[in-house]
Amino acid sequence: MGKYKKRTFKFIGKHDYLVSGKEYTLRDYSNALAVPVKLIKKQFKFRNHYNVITNVTLYPFRLATNSRLETKAEALSQKWLRKKLV
């Protein structure tokens, strides 16, 4: 065990992997949202949410991890639409 206690943040809200009312470390939030720990740390610091984490705090990460394309055909179409014609 280390010399220092791991810092935890209480989660209040609704999420698939996180339970409301339970405390989690930055690593736990990182694993649940599939984003790097540094990004989570910056986001929490930027929004000044050091005590309680809510769905509002996690909202940008949920948008980044959810795919907006529903089928393979839409993904392929989007790939070709992004290419320049010239």
Secondary structure, DSSP 8 states (H G I E B T S, - for coil): --SS----EEEES--SS--TT-EE-HHHHHHHHTS-HHHHHHHHHHTT-SSEEEHHHHHHHHHHHS-S--SHHHHHHHHHHTS---
